């Protein structure tokens, strides 16, 4: 049997070698890339690891909604496979998947306009991930800042944490996404996706567009922790008072804003470099009301930071109230949320399967599409038993 496999394998190798794109020059593929008119597809994902905070909302989700409402083909995934790279309680994970679905809809993501789906329900994500992992190197992944940061305090680093940027690339490329809205901290991971798309195209032929980054406005990326204004607001911070979640009650919002760290100067000014604490409050006030930071500061002239904090809290409460109420309403409709995710997975699978069929054909995993020369060789080979 081993001789048979070796004989047929060597025969087919010469056939596939002629069909391979591994020797295609880089400039040829780049030229093809420029000539192809890819359909605009926007993809992004969010981990179901708890309630979204206002940093996520103003910095990312609002942009998702505007991209959707501009008429783009938008695909948004609840990336549950990414979330398990660190330990998750199964009960909490299930609840958080539904909470995230409710939150996205409450923020304005419309299941009729956008595809909303659970990543793990579309199996091609992990299949494409495996193909792309064969093009990835450990050296490149080990130098990523997020990996270094997250693994620094772990005695045993999970393999999933190390390789999840490759799964992230698969998420993006599976839908032949042309644009991806991300934060500054994900920019290097986007470069991984772009590199893997280029490597695959050079080796196997033009298959993926090079996804372009859509960055939120500079100010929206500057939303800081309420307790440590030198750091970004984060849901992984141990102090719950460091962030305002979309599900927070008015009382919780007032309490968190009142205890936010500012400085010893009572005037309200917007100076992010020298006064990050009070400037963070001005920015949040601006985003909640639509006013500029300059207008906010002019209106707060003569007001001390203690009184001003109450103004900020009131603005955030008013802005977030309809979102919080809609989240609560949707959480009481688990069947609707589950059906939304199931329909989304069906729609996402349509695009995923088209891409995956193309990939396995080009890589050589689809034996149903052998070149005619290979079929004849197999048919006529004396080494193949009847």
Residue pairs with C-beta under 8 A, 6 or more apart in sequence:
3 383
4 383
4 384
4 385
7 381
7 383
8 378
8 381
8 383
8 384
11 377
11 381
12 374
12 377
12 378
15 371
15 373
15 374
15 377
16 364
16 371
16 374
19 371
20 203
20 204
21 202
21 203
21 204
21 205
21 362
22 202
22 203
22 204
24 202
24 203
24 205
26 202
29 198
29 201
29 202
29 205
29 206
32 206
33 201
33 206
33 209
33 210
36 206
36 209
38 176
38 178
38 209
39 73
39 176
39 178
40 72
40 73
40 178
40 179
41 72
41 73
41 74
41 75
41 175
41 176
41 177
41 178
41 179
41 351
42 67
42 72
42 73
42 74
42 75
42 177
42 178
42 179
42 180
42 181
42 214
43 74
43 75
43 76
43 77
43 171
43 172
43 175
43 177
43 179
43 180
43 211
44 60
44 64
44 76
44 77
44 180
44 181
44 182
45 76
45 77
45 78
45 79
45 82
45 119
45 168
45 171
46 52
46 56
46 60
46 61
46 76
46 77
46 78
46 79
46 100
46 104
47 78
47 79
47 80
47 82
47 83
48 78
48 79
48 80
48 83
48 93
48 96
48 97
48 99
48 100
49 83
49 88
49 96
49 235
49 236
50 96
50 235
50 245
51 99
51 103
51 235
51 245
51 246
51 247
52 61
52 100
52 103
52 107
52 235
52 245
52 246
53 233
53 234
53 235
53 243
53 244
53 245
53 246
54 223
54 233
54 243
54 244
54 245
54 246
54 284
54 316
54 320
55 223
55 232
55 233
55 234
55 243
56 235
57 107
57 246
57 323
58 220
58 223
58 284
58 287
59 183
59 216
59 220
59 221
59 223
60 181
60 182
60 183
60 216
61 104
61 107
61 108
61 109
62 107
62 108
62 220
63 181
63 214
63 216
63 220
64 74
64 76
64 104
64 107
64 109
64 114
64 181
65 107
65 108
65 109
67 74
67 181
67 214
68 74
68 108
68 109
68 110
68 113
68 114
69 108
69 113
74 113
74 114
74 115
75 114
75 115
75 117
75 175
75 177
75 348
75 351
76 104
76 109
76 114
76 115
76 116
76 117
77 116
77 117
77 118
77 119
77 171
77 348
78 97
78 100
78 101
78 104
78 116
78 117
78 118
78 119
78 341
79 119
79 171
80 93
80 97
80 118
80 119
80 120
81 119
81 120
81 125
81 126
81 167
82 119
82 164
82 167
82 168
83 93
83 96
84 93
84 160
85 158
85 160
85 161
85 164
86 150
86 158
86 161
97 118
97 341
98 331
98 334
98 337
98 338
99 327
99 331
101 116
101 330
101 337
101 340
101 341
102 326
102 327
102 330
102 331
102 337
103 246
103 247
103 327
104 116
105 111
105 116
105 326
105 330
105 340
106 246
106 323
106 324
106 326
106 327
106 330
107 246
107 323
109 116
111 340
111 343
111 344
115 344
115 347
115 348
116 340
116 341
116 344
117 341
117 344
117 345
117 347
117 348
118 341
118 344
118 345
119 125
119 171
121 341
121 342
121 345
122 174
122 345
122 348
122 349
122 352
124 174
124 349
124 352
124 353
124 355
124 356
125 167
125 170
125 171
125 174
125 352
126 167
126 170
127 356
128 170
128 173
128 174
128 355
128 356
128 359
129 166
129 167
129 169
129 170
131 200
131 359
131 363
132 166
132 169
132 170
132 173
132 196
132 200
133 163
133 166
135 196
135 199
135 200
135 203
136 163
136 166
136 192
136 196
140 192
140 195
141 147
141 162
141 163
141 165
141 166
141 192
142 162
144 165
144 188
144 189
144 192
145 185
145 188
146 185
146 188
146 189
147 161
147 162
147 165
150 161
151 157
151 161
151 162
154 161
165 189
165 192
166 192
166 196
168 189
168 192
168 193
169 189
169 192
169 193
169 196
169 197
172 180
172 193
172 211
173 193
173 196
173 197
173 200
173 208
173 211
173 355
174 351
174 352
174 355
174 356
175 348
175 351
175 352
175 355
176 208
176 209
176 351
176 355
177 209
177 211
178 209
178 211
178 212
179 211
179 212
179 213
179 214
180 190
180 193
180 211
180 212
180 213
180 214
181 213
181 214
181 215
181 216
182 189
182 190
182 213
182 214
182 215
183 215
183 216
183 221
184 215
184 221
185 232
187 213
187 215
190 211
190 213
193 211
194 210
194 211
197 207
197 208
197 209
197 210
197 211
198 210
200 207
200 208
201 207
201 208
204 362
204 363
205 362
207 355
207 358
207 359
207 362
215 221
219 283
219 286
219 287
219 293
220 287
222 272
222 280
222 283
223 232
223 233
223 280
223 283
223 284
224 230
224 231
224 232
224 233
224 276
224 277
224 280
225 231
225 232
225 233
225 234
225 237
225 242
225 243
226 233
226 241
226 242
226 243
226 244
226 256
226 257
226 259
226 260
226 261
226 280
227 237
227 239
227 241
227 242
227 259
227 260
227 261
228 237
228 242
228 261
229 260
229 261
229 276
229 277
229 279
229 280
230 276
231 237
233 242
233 243
234 242
234 243
235 243
235 245
237 243
241 255
241 256
241 259
243 256
244 252
244 253
244 256
244 257
244 316
244 320
246 320
246 323
246 324
246 327
247 324
247 327
247 328
248 256
248 320
248 324
249 324
250 317
250 321
253 313
253 316
253 317
253 320
254 310
254 313
254 317
257 281
257 309
257 310
257 312
257 313
257 316
258 309
258 310
258 313
260 277
260 280
260 281
260 309
261 277
262 275
262 277
262 278
262 281
262 305
263 275
263 277
263 278
265 275
265 278
265 305
266 304
266 305
266 306
267 304
267 305
268 278
268 282
268 296
268 297
268 300
268 301
268 303
268 304
268 305
268 308
269 275
269 278
269 279
269 282
269 297
270 279
270 282
270 283
270 293
270 294
270 296
270 297
271 279
272 279
272 280
272 283
278 305
278 308
279 293
281 305
281 308
281 309
281 312
282 293
282 296
282 297
282 300
283 293
284 312
284 315
284 316
285 291
285 296
285 311
285 312
285 315
285 316
286 292
286 293
286 295
286 296
288 312
288 315
288 316
288 318
288 319
288 320
289 296
289 315
289 319
291 299
300 308
300 311
303 311
330 336
330 337
331 337
357 366
359 365
360 366
361 369
370 378
378 384
